[in-house]
Amino acid sequence: MRVYDIIAKKRDGLELSKEEIYFWVKGYTSGEIPDYQISALLMAIFLNGMSKRETIDLTMAMVESGNTLDLSEIDGIKADKHSTGGVGDKTTLVLCPLVASAGIIIAKMSGRGLGHTGGTVDKLESIPGFNTQMNVKQFLECVKRAGIAIVGQTENLVPADKKIYSLRDVTATVNSIPLIASSIMSKKIAAGCDGILLDVKVGSGAFMKELDKACELAREMVEIGVGLGKSVTAVISNMNQPLGNAVGNSLEVIEAIETLKGKGPEDLTELCLTLGSHLLKTVNKTKTLEEGRQILIEKLHTGKALEKFCEMVENQGGDTKVIWNYGLLPHANYSLDVIAEADGYVQHMNCEQIGIAALESGAGRITKDSIIDLGSGIMLHKKVGERVSKGDIIATVYTNDEEKLRDICRRVKSSYHIADESVPMTRLIYGVVDSQGIHKDFE
Ligand code: URA
């Protein structure tokens, strides 16, 4: 088999066989096939797409490029959750202990933030002592003890994706639905859970800016998972403004803990209840969404979800005192308020720009090796649909880099569009995709 012929076949819009897909994935991972040939092949896939069968074969070829986790020695229903990434998205910090308190085992590997979107591992690392880096044995021990563990990716899990993703990043081939779907699902399949809940974000702060593309991605990921024998549901949710009010690592941890105490922002609480009730149904813990929602509301109100969070923090070496004393978390030395210049209503926000402002404050990474400032970020005091009066504080920027403060405030201010007409609060959920197809909540 020659990689040249595989490139030519895909260039001409033909389907690759399973053998051909395994051949190039294996050859590229081992270093036998050079970057320039896979760059050409990725561009051909980007332009001509892949069939469902090809995408499933690509997913499995990537899964089989490295180690997989075997969770069979852990009793109970094991579930995983994945967000396609957004701004202020601290859902994992709330949702995972919430569903774990309802008896679901959570063995989750999360990522770090890159670019304008944040990552769960960075957020958790703002809790002093919290260990996100462990080997498979330690990870499984952790899950067994508390019924929940959230860590960074373990070594050699889907090495093909690491290489292919880096190449896509520099060859303008990231934004391809079969490539994104196989990249995400290969990591979920390798992580070994029974059920998977996908939170597919759409909007100005998300990867997918258009609803039809987000639906297509959700459908593709669900089909891959179901095709490989997993129970998968995807919820399509709004990322046209940050989720909740906090953007930045320790700020988001505080907001997540407040939510677990039942005092969180409405949108974050609602998203966690919606995702959670879908997750419980996906793994057959409950028959209806309403039944799941009632269980989760009870876990929030009785403090059981917060207790589970506390157990997870303790189990992973973190200082549980932070839960009652936020002063123990990293914080920024400088802050500046963003002031409204006119009366009106927040019409919309440029969510990506808010993410970039948080990145500039020190909360995010420009390259994979950037050192981040866990205490910096942005608190939003006004969101879409809310009334604003001239002189109101609409946001506050926190940073340890005093020189950047004014520029960041300017960026945040320009992300807000305020005008006279009132606008409705934004819709949080657009629809759900499961093995039965798409259930739209729009049109
Ligand atoms: N996240 C991933 O893990 N892979 C992609 O291709 C895009 C987002």
Residues whose N, C-alpha, C, O or C-beta is under 5 A from the ligand:
A	BS01	URA	L179 I180 S183 I184
